């Protein structure tokens, strides 16, 4: 393992003004997204859609530091035969890969999940590295509800995240460690804070046990935020202040960067929260975005599966990428949002 090289890639992933595009939706998830815009999900339509994003020159070269790919996509070629991974590299962006294989029920813990995919991961990482991937992603899912999460679920998921991270570093790939506390429930921001604190503390404990070098990883956490069904929705400033307090309590300064997941926030909410966090500033790590839906909902709608809409889709993508790029340095405003729209 060359730690200096891992650290260099990790720092490039959180370049100020840039962030990560999470284009790693599973076939099932992208089908749901395509259903919403009345596009049939085929290998070809998925390829065309992602090619449109990766060929968005302005967005990719100016605001996107790296792209998380799905297994299908990393092996696909563009319409003209260019490997999609090459389009990403040509734009000056770093290709990455989602390596977890989704979730399964956690035995003896009703309603809780554990992420699968550690078997044969070492072999898969070797192939992904040869293909050009320089970072990977693994997502653990922690739900908040009546009597959950249990310590069992937190511990099992933290252990798997740390094993994955250790395997990545051994393969010279930067791991994105993603312990996601879901915002689906009716809990308030303080309950989210408390659960996320437990999850992050356990995750870093496991990372240390498994000798993961913190300088060669990126953390992809949720923000401290109210559950979607909560009657008490925390404002932008409260989300920013509590998220910073939470991260300063749990995340060692050795971690080069934090790239937030959007986790079901609307496009503009995700941008506003990220901006408020960076506007407060004084943080030991670079803080940016690793958004999927919050970067893609607008371009998907604009494109709607029609080749004549590619330019419109790219404009919508560039706009969202630019807004989040600004938010990653605390320079976004609602006026800019309205002006561009």
Buried (B, 14 or more C-beta within 10 A) or exposed (E): EEEEEBBBBBBBBBBBBBBBBBBBBBEEBBBEBBEEBEBEBEEEBBBBBBBBBBBBEBBBEBBBBBBBBBBBBBEBBBEEEBBBBBBBBBBEBBBBBBBBBBBEEBEEBEBBBBBEBBEEBEEBBBEBBEBBBBBBBBBBBBBBBEEBBBEBBBBBBBBBBBBBBBBBBEBBBBBBBBBBBBBEBBBBBEBBBBBBBBBBBBBBBBBEEBEBBBBBBBBBBBBBBBBBEBEEEBEEEBBBBBBBEBBEEBBEEEBBBBBBBBBBBEBBBBBBBBBBBBBBEEBBBBBBBBBBBBBBBBBBBBBBBEEEBBEBBBBBBBBBBBBBBBBBBBEBEEEBBEEEE
